[in-house]
Every structure is written in structure tokens, then in C-alpha cells.
Amino acid sequence: MLQQIKTVTVIGSGTMGNGICHVFAQGGYNVHMMDINQAALDRAIGTIGKNMDRQVTKGSLTEADKAAALGRIATYTDLATAVKDADLIIEAATENIDLKMKIFQDLDKLAPENAILATNTSSISITRIASYTRRPTKVIGMHFMNPVPVMKLVEIINGYATDAKVTELIYDLSKQLGKVPCVVNDYPGFIANRILMPMINEAILSLQEGVAGVEEIDTIMKLGMAHPMGPLQLADFIGLDTCLAILNVLYTGFGNQKYAPASLLINMVQAGYLGAKSGEGFYKYTPGSKELVVSDRLASKQWKM
């Protein structure tokens, strides 16, 4: 374990937050998982336990190691208590700039002076987030991929003022967790989403213009480009509202029409069809079923322009 980091606080217990807690607890760190809702925290602990059960079944984790890891996670609904002893704080809240600004303003007041403040944002400027604190040298992006316990990449993003020693520490910490860290600089979308989101948007535009159907687009990218998941299925998995938010960050940040989100994506989000988390996006999702079924609205081609 890295000597400088002993206790990690994660703000947010959703999919990304509980995944980050999972890997840190399994890595031997004391973890404080914070959310404003105790029921959400209880669900997160249940999710972590189920995911660890899968590891036990596969032989990558023992029952004793699972019990020890879960024992290292404490839950909190009070931010001040959750961060008071933290060496590293990772914000994993919704991809909303106003929410993140408020969280970082509060963290700056409540966290220990030497604590590093990290964000799991997938597109929002680290420099802008850091500007809401009095410690911009200690603010950094630590963008994990979903599902966190499985995916190896951690995209580490330097803000304009991030101290090189902080970057080095987070780089080494990520490696200690068994991840593969890649350091990038602070431009809209960083690298992962600057490249991924235009591809997803282009797939949606191709569907919108009637070039091909949902299954055809995903099959071509899976079999022709060796992608494990087609771009439309991936968009559903990420959440169409999240995809739209990231594209808007790119469009606003670069002022380039090529990043403008497809009108079909905007319409789907406004109508509440957000992908897997809402039960329907480009595909329909039934609990317990792994079969991919194209949304009736898209299969009927009534959506074509």
C-alpha cells in the first residue's frame, strides 16, 4: 500500500462510486463511501457484495478476502464526517457542472489541508473544478471506466495547476490497484470521450438518417472493427443523458459543429428513453434477460427523418 494514502473517501454511491469503493477496499485501503441517502448506500454495499461474489466464483477472490474488503468500507451521509480523516477524496457524483462545483467548494472547506481532491468526471474541465477551491495544485481527474472492478484503464487528467507530484502519486496509486493509468491534459472530453462520443454520435446520426438499423450498425462495428460492444448498445450502457451531457461539453468547449449532438439523441433524452437505466433506449431491457431486443420505436422506423 502506498504510504501517503491510507483512507479514501468516495462521494457518490451509484454505479461508478460503488465500483471505485470496491477496488480501493479490495486493494487494502480504508474506504468512506458517502451519499445523502442511506438507502442508496445500503444498495451500494449490496452491489459490491454481489460483484465480489462473482470474483469468488471465478476464483479471483477468496471468501476471507471478500469479508476483509467489505469490512474496510464505512458509509456516511454527512460530508464533514466522511472526509475529516481522508487522504484522497474522489467525487463520483452525476455529470453536472453545478453539482460538482458545490461539492468541491464544500470539500475544500471540510477536507484536511493536505488531502488530494479528485474527480471521476468524464468530460468537465479539471481546471474549472479546481478554480472553486483554494488548493488547485491538489485537484486532479481520476476517470475510471465502467464497470470499475473489471476495466483496467484509469484516465488521469491534469488540471492547469495540478502539481506534478500529485500526478505521480495518483499514477502510482492506480497501478497499485491493478489498473493501467494514462495521463492526459485538460481539454474538453480529455481523450476517452473526445474520441468515443463523436463515434457514438455518428452512429446515432447514421441511424437517424436511415443509413442502417440499430442491429446492423452495432454488428458492423463489433465484427468489422473488433469492438466488444456496438456503439448504440454502449450508449445505452453509459446512459443517453450522460452521452448528451458529454457531447454538449465538447460542442460548447470547441465550438465545432462536428460535436453537435444528433437530434435523435436529444429527442430520446427529452422523452425519458435513457438506455439500460430507464429500461429502454436503442434496445429494450428486461430484468434478468441478456437478450438484446431493439426498441419498437426504432425497429418500426417511424423515427426516420
C-alpha positions, 0 to 999 in steps of 0.5 A: 500500500502506498504510504501517503494514502491510507483512507479514501473517501468516495462521494457518490454511491451509484454505479461508478462510486460503488465500483471505485469503493470496491477496488480501493477496499479490495486493494487494502485501503480504508474506504468512506463511501458517502451519499445523502441517502442511506438507502442508496448506500445500503444498495451500494454495499449490496452491489459490491457484495454481489460483484465480489461474489462473482470474483469468488466464483471465478476464483479471483477472490477468496471468501476471507478476502471478500469479508476483509474488503467489505469490512474496510468500507464505512458509509456516511451521509454527512460530508464533514464526517466522511472526509475529516480523516481522508487522504484522497477524496474522489467525487463520483457524483452525476455529470453536472457542472453545478453539482460538482462545483458545490461539492468541491467548494464544500470539500475544500472547506471540510477536507484536511489541508493536505488531502488530494481532491479528485474527480471521476468526471468524464468530460468537465474541465479539471481546471474549472473544478479546481478554480472553486477551491483554494488548493488547485495544485491538489485537484486532479481527474481520476476517470475510471471506466465502467464497470470499475472492478473489471476495466483496467484503464484509469484516465488521469487528467491534469488540471492547469495547476495540478502539481506534478507530484500529485500526478505521480502519486495518483499514477502510482496509486492506480497501478497499485490497484491493478489498473493501467493509468494514462495521463492526459491534459485538460481539454474538453472530453480529455481523450476517452470521450473526445474520441468515443462520443463523436463515434457514438454520435455518428452512429446515432446520426447514421441511424437517424438518417436511415443509413442502417438499423440499430442491429446492423450498425452495432454488428458492423462495428463489433465484427468489422472493427473488433469492438466488444460492444456496438456503439448504440448498445454502449450508449445505452450502457453509459446512459443517453443523458450522460452521452448528451451531457458529454457531447454538449461539453465538447460542442460548447468547449470547441465550438465545432459543429462536428460535436453537435449532438444528433437530434435523435439523441436529444429527442430520446433524452427529452422523452425519458428513453435513457438506455439500460437505466430507464429500461429502454433506449436503442434496445429494450431491457428486461430484468434478468434477460441478456437478450438484446431486443431493439426498441419498437420505436426504432425497429418500426422506423417511424423515427426516420427523418 
